[in-house]
Amino acid sequence: MINKIFRSYADLPKNILMLFILELCLSLVHVAFILILNIYLRKEGYSDPEIASLNSLRFIGALAFSLPLGIYIRGRSLKPFFSLSTVLVPLISILLIESIRLHLLPLIQLAFLAWGIAMMFLRVCSLPFIIRNTTSKNSSQALSLNAATWSLATIISGLIISGLNWVSVIHILDVEFFFDERTILWIITLVSIISIPFGFRIKEDKTKSDSFGVRDTISLNKSYDWDLILKAISPLILISIGAGLTIPFVNLFFNSIFHFSSSDFSILGSATAFLVFFSSLMVPTLKQKYGYWMTIVFVQGLSICCLITLAMTELFSNSHYAIYFAVTAYVLRQPLMHMAHPSSNELMMNFVGKRNQELISALSSSLWSASWFISAKIFEWLRLLNFHYYEIFLITAVLYIIGVFLYAVIIKQFENMEKEKKSKVISVPEELKID
């Protein structure tokens, strides 16, 4: 059975596999930023509110350009945007790392802003590219592989970070090289340059002329099914706001409450990512057998329970056993939450229909960026008001619960839509019987 599952991924179109490698290389930097960039900023003297404020800038650029890009790419080639991301992300990452070292605040802010835009090109274009290059038979596998990219990048980045931290220092020709956060971020950024040839080697068939002109852009109201789009993005808004309150700052939680170093948290992230990677690959099989209820509602419900457990460990952090509960809850929560991503993306794309797919992908990226920007600001304000981490995490849990409920409503409506389509298909013999 396992061989059959892996074979289904190996048989995906070449373009999808190229995109997977490209995303993997760029995700290495993204993961490294999440794992240790905040700790690097803290060591350079920045406070939690300042770190949250800088993180929020990553999402402003993406928020501003995601929607226009989604409208623009309809019927157009996506390869140029992949190529652009592969060049810009490493360059801007280097600029960000060095501006932090030099304490050039305006340059740090600019780099955070530009980095978000560079990654936005990849995020907005990947889903439409996958839908264009797959069929109904292999789209689930392609979307699951796309989701698994993040976890595999976490494994690799985590192992690099923890391994270099363990080495600590090496001597070459009487010169000492210390593997601190800055050096490690440099190394991972240089590794991400491998993405460049893959971005330029992607081949696209000529797309049908379905792009927008000026007149079409003005008449957006008639060009899309806004009622379906609004329903599809409603749970995403809540879940992304909740995620933005927690995911970027979990490393600060473990650092502050349980005194985890960047190496400790990287090892934890890598261990968790193994589970995330393999659980993501199982999603198509589970979805085929149990449907969206299992792969979205049930697994997210379990992940919320883990998040609540993680939050409550702060209340008894002095206990010897608290750290075990925290680590276990974190390790289990990650794969459960990530298992829902490919299924929720597929549900969203199928629910809105073909003519809305580029826009819904752009809106998804835009709203995710907007929500995380809002979340970073909320986190900043809550920390200034001396809110504890567990209180912030519990706010996330409430937002998740409402979001999962809205997903359940959409699943029910989608199932009804599918039943209506099937009921309208009347076979020829049945038509002949009608008077």
C-alpha positions in Angstrom: 0.0 0.0 0.0 2.8 2.4 0.9 4.6 1.7 -2.4 1.3 2.4 -4.3 1.0 5.8 -2.4 4.5 6.9 -3.2 4.1 5.6 -6.8 1.1 7.9 -7.3 3.3 10.9 -6.4 6.2 9.8 -8.6 3.8 9.6 -11.6 2.8 13.2 -11.3 3.5 15.5 -14.3 7.1 16.7 -14.6 6.0 20.3 -14.1 4.5 19.5 -10.7 7.6 17.8 -9.6 9.7 20.7 -10.7 7.5 23.1 -8.8 7.8 20.8 -5.7 11.7 21.1 -5.8 11.5 24.9 -6.4 9.1 25.4 -3.5 11.2 23.1 -1.3 14.3 25.2 -1.8 12.6 28.5 -1.1 10.7 27.0 1.8 14.0 26.2 3.5 14.6 29.9 4.0 11.0 30.5 5.0 11.2 27.8 7.6 14.6 29.0 8.9 13.1 32.4 9.4 10.2 31.0 11.4 12.5 28.7 13.5 15.3 31.1 14.4 14.9 34.6 12.9 12.9 35.8 15.9 15.6 34.4 18.3 18.3 36.2 16.2 16.3 39.4 16.5 15.9 38.9 20.2 19.7 38.4 20.6 20.3 41.6 18.7 18.3 43.4 21.3 14.8 43.6 19.9 11.8 43.1 22.2 8.7 40.9 21.6 6.5 43.8 20.4 9.3 45.1 18.1 9.8 41.6 16.7 6.0 41.3 16.1 5.9 44.7 14.4 8.7 43.7 12.0 7.1 40.4 11.2 3.9 42.1 10.3 5.6 44.0 7.5 6.1 40.7 5.6 2.4 40.6 5.0 1.7 44.2 3.9 3.3 43.8 0.5 1.7 40.5 -0.2 -1.6 41.9 0.9 -1.3 44.9 -1.5 -0.4 42.9 -4.6 -2.0 39.4 -4.2 -5.4 40.3 -5.5 -4.2 42.4 -8.5 -1.8 39.5 -9.3 -4.6 36.9 -9.1 -6.7 38.9 -11.6 -3.7 39.5 -13.9 -2.6 35.8 -14.2 -6.0 34.5 -15.4 -5.1 32.8 -18.7 -1.5 34.0 -18.6 1.8 32.1 -18.2 2.9 31.6 -14.5 6.5 30.6 -15.2 7.9 34.2 -15.0 6.6 34.6 -11.5 8.2 31.4 -10.3 11.5 32.5 -11.9 11.2 35.9 -10.2 10.7 34.4 -6.8 13.7 32.1 -7.1 16.0 35.1 -7.7 14.4 37.6 -5.4 13.9 35.5 -2.2 17.6 34.6 -1.7 18.8 38.2 -2.5 16.3 39.8 -0.1 17.0 37.2 2.6 20.7 38.2 2.5 19.7 41.9 2.7 17.5 41.2 5.7 20.1 39.1 7.6 22.8 41.8 7.2 20.6 44.7 8.0 19.7 43.1 11.3 23.4 42.7 12.1 24.0 46.3 11.3 20.9 47.5 13.2 19.7 49.4 10.1 16.0 49.6 11.1 14.6 51.2 7.9 16.5 48.6 5.8 15.2 45.8 8.0 11.6 47.1 7.5 12.2 47.4 3.7 13.6 43.9 3.6 10.7 42.3 5.5 8.3 44.1 3.1 10.1 43.1 -0.1 10.6 39.5 1.2 6.8 39.1 1.6 6.2 40.3 -2.0 8.8 37.9 -3.4 7.3 34.9 -1.7 3.8 36.1 -2.7 4.6 35.5 -6.4 5.1 31.8 -5.6 2.2 31.4 -3.2 -0.4 33.0 -5.5 0.6 31.2 -8.6 1.2 27.7 -7.3 -2.4 26.6 -6.8 -3.6 27.7 -10.3 -0.5 26.1 -11.8 -1.3 22.8 -10.1 -4.9 22.9 -11.2 -3.9 23.7 -14.8 -1.3 20.8 -14.9 -3.4 18.0 -13.2 -6.7 16.2 -13.7 -9.3 15.1 -11.3 -7.5 11.8 -10.9 -4.2 13.3 -9.6 -5.1 16.8 -8.3 -5.4 15.5 -4.7 -1.9 14.0 -4.9 -0.5 17.2 -6.4 -2.1 19.4 -3.7 -0.9 17.0 -0.9 2.6 17.1 -2.3 2.4 20.9 -2.4 1.3 20.9 1.3 4.0 18.4 2.2 6.7 20.7 0.8 6.6 22.8 4.0 7.1 19.9 6.3 10.0 18.5 4.3 11.6 21.9 4.3 11.1 22.0 8.1 12.9 18.7 8.4 15.9 19.8 6.3 16.1 23.2 7.8 15.8 21.9 11.3 18.5 19.3 10.8 20.8 21.9 9.3 20.2 24.4 12.2 20.6 21.8 15.0 23.6 20.2 13.3 25.5 23.4 12.9 24.5 24.5 16.4 26.0 21.2 17.7 29.2 21.8 15.7 29.2 25.4 17.1 32.6 26.4 15.7 35.1 25.2 13.1 38.7 26.2 12.5 39.9 26.8 8.9 43.5 28.1 8.4 43.6 29.7 11.8 40.2 31.4 11.2 37.3 30.6 13.5 33.8 30.2 12.0 31.0 30.4 14.6 27.7 28.9 13.7 25.4 31.4 15.3 21.9 32.3 14.0 23.2 34.8 11.5 25.7 32.3 10.0 23.1 29.5 9.8 20.6 31.8 8.1 23.3 32.7 5.5 24.1 29.0 4.8 20.4 28.1 4.3 19.9 31.1 2.1 22.8 30.0 -0.1 21.3 26.5 -0.3 18.0 28.0 -1.6 19.7 29.4 -4.7 19.4 25.8 -6.0 15.8 26.8 -6.9 16.9 29.1 -9.7 17.5 26.5 -12.5 14.2 24.7 -11.6 12.3 27.9 -11.9 13.6 28.5 -15.4 13.2 24.9 -16.5 9.5 24.8 -15.9 7.6 24.4 -19.2 4.1 25.6 -19.8 1.6 24.9 -22.6 0.2 28.0 -24.2 -2.8 29.0 -22.1 -6.1 29.9 -23.6 -6.7 33.6 -24.0 -8.9 34.2 -21.0 -7.0 37.2 -19.5 -8.5 40.4 -18.4 -8.4 43.7 -20.2 -9.2 47.1 -18.7 -12.9 46.8 -19.4 -13.1 43.3 -17.8 -11.2 44.5 -14.7 -13.8 47.3 -14.2 -16.6 44.7 -14.5 -15.3 42.3 -11.8 -18.7 42.0 -10.3 -19.9 40.2 -13.3 -16.8 38.1 -13.9 -16.8 36.1 -10.7 -19.3 34.2 -8.5 -18.8 36.4 -5.4 -21.3 34.5 -3.3 -19.4 31.3 -3.6 -16.1 33.1 -3.1 -17.1 34.8 0.1 -18.4 31.5 1.5 -15.2 29.7 0.6 -12.9 32.3 2.2 -14.9 32.8 5.4 -13.4 30.0 7.5 -9.9 30.7 6.0 -10.1 34.3 7.4 -10.7 33.1 11.0 -8.2 30.2 10.9 -5.5 32.3 9.3 -5.9 35.1 12.0 -5.7 32.4 14.7 -2.7 30.8 13.1 -1.0 34.2 12.9 -1.4 34.7 16.6 0.4 31.4 17.3 2.6 29.9 14.6 5.2 32.8 14.2 5.6 33.1 18.0 5.7 29.5 19.2 9.5 29.7 19.2 9.2 32.6 21.6 6.8 30.7 23.8 9.2 27.7 24.1 12.2 30.1 24.6 10.4 32.1 27.3 8.5 29.4 29.2 10.8 26.4 28.8 14.1 28.1 27.9 14.5 26.4 24.5 17.5 27.5 22.4 17.2 27.9 18.7 18.9 24.5 18.3 16.3 22.9 20.7 13.4 24.3 18.9 14.8 23.3 15.5 15.2 19.7 16.6 11.6 19.8 17.8 10.5 21.3 14.5 12.3 18.7 12.5 10.8 15.8 14.6 7.4 17.3 14.1 7.9 17.8 10.4 8.5 14.1 9.9 5.0 13.4 11.1 3.6 16.3 9.1 5.3 15.1 5.9 4.0 11.5 6.0 0.6 12.5 7.3 0.2 15.0 4.4 1.0 12.2 1.9 -1.7 10.1 3.4 -4.4 12.7 2.8 -5.6 11.6 -0.7 -6.1 8.0 0.6 -8.0 9.2 3.7 -10.1 11.7 1.6 -11.0 9.0 -0.9 -12.1 6.7 1.9 -13.7 9.1 4.4 -14.2 12.3 2.5 -13.8 16.0 3.6 -15.4 15.4 7.0 -12.5 13.3 8.1 -9.6 15.2 6.5 -10.8 18.7 7.5 -13.3 18.8 10.3 -12.2 15.8 12.4 -8.4 16.3 12.2 -8.7 20.1 12.9 -10.9 19.3 15.9 -8.2 17.1 17.3 -5.5 19.8 16.6 -7.5 22.3 18.5 -7.5 20.0 21.6 -3.7 19.8 21.3 -3.4 23.6 21.0 -5.5 24.1 24.2 -3.2 21.6 26.0 -0.1 23.4 24.8 -1.5 26.7 26.0 -2.3 25.4 29.5 1.2 24.1 30.1 2.2 27.7 30.8 0.1 27.6 34.0 2.1 24.7 35.5 5.4 25.4 33.7 7.2 24.9 37.0 6.2 21.3 37.1 8.7 18.8 35.9 6.2 17.2 33.6 4.9 20.4 31.9 7.6 20.3 29.2 6.5 16.8 28.2 2.9 17.8 27.8 4.0 20.9 25.8 6.2 19.0 23.5 3.7 16.2 22.9 0.9 18.7 22.2 3.0 20.7 19.8 4.3 17.5 18.0 0.7 16.1 17.6 -0.9 19.5 16.7 1.3 20.2 13.7 0.5 17.1 11.6 -3.2 17.3 12.4 -3.6 20.9 11.4 -1.5 20.5 8.3 -3.4 17.4 7.1 -6.4 19.7 6.6 -4.6 22.1 4.2 -4.6 20.1 1.0 -8.2 19.0 1.5 -9.4 22.5 2.4 -7.5 23.9 -0.7 -9.1 21.3 -2.9 -12.6 21.9 -1.4 -12.2 25.6 -1.9 -11.1 25.2 -5.6 -13.9 22.8 -6.4 -16.5 24.7 -4.5 -16.0 28.0 -6.4 -15.6 26.4 -9.8 -13.1 26.8 -12.6 -13.7 30.5 -13.6 -13.0 31.6 -10.0 -9.9 29.5 -9.2 -7.2 32.1 -10.0 -9.0 34.7 -8.0 -9.7 32.4 -5.0 -6.0 31.5 -5.0 -5.0 35.2 -4.9 -7.6 36.0 -2.3 -6.4 33.0 -0.2 -2.8 34.3 -0.3 -4.0 37.9 0.2 -6.3 37.1 3.1 -3.6 34.9 4.7 -1.2 37.8 4.5 -3.7 40.3 5.8 -4.7 38.0 8.6 -1.2 37.4 9.7 -0.4 41.1 9.5 -3.5 41.8 11.7 -2.4 38.9 14.0 1.1 40.2 14.4 -0.3 43.6 15.4 -2.7 42.0 17.8 0.1 39.9 19.3 2.2 43.0 19.7 -0.6 44.9 21.4 -1.5 41.9 23.7 2.1 41.5 24.8 2.3 45.2 25.5 -0.8 44.7 27.7 1.0 41.9 29.5 -1.2 39.1 28.1 0.3 35.7 28.8 1.1 33.3 25.9 -1.6 30.9 27.0 -4.3 33.6 26.8 -3.2 34.4 23.3 -3.2 30.7 22.3 -6.7 30.2 23.7 -7.9 33.1 21.5 -6.5 31.2 18.6 -8.4 28.1 19.7 -11.7 30.0 19.7 -11.1 31.3 16.2 -10.2 27.8 15.0 -13.4 26.4 16.5 -15.6 28.9 14.6 -13.5 28.3 11.4 -14.0 24.6 11.6 -17.7 25.0 12.0 -17.8 27.1 8.9 -15.9 24.5 7.0 -18.5 21.9 8.1 -21.2 24.2 6.6 -19.4 24.5 3.3 -18.8 20.7 3.1 -22.5 20.1 3.6 -23.4 22.7 0.9 -20.8 21.2 -1.5 -22.2 17.7 -1.0 -25.7 19.0 -1.8 -24.3 20.8 -4.9 -22.8 17.5 -6.1 -26.0 15.6 -5.5 -28.0 18.2 -7.5 -25.5 17.9 -10.4 -25.9 14.1 -10.4 -29.7 14.3 -10.2 -29.8 16.5 -13.3 -27.9 13.9 -15.3 -30.7 11.8 -16.9 -29.7 8.8 -18.9 -31.0 8.3 -22.4 -33.2 5.3 -21.6 -34.8 7.4 -18.8 -35.4 10.3 -21.1 -37.2 8.0 -23.6 -39.7 6.9 -20.8 -40.7 10.5 -20.2 -44.0 11.5 -21.9 
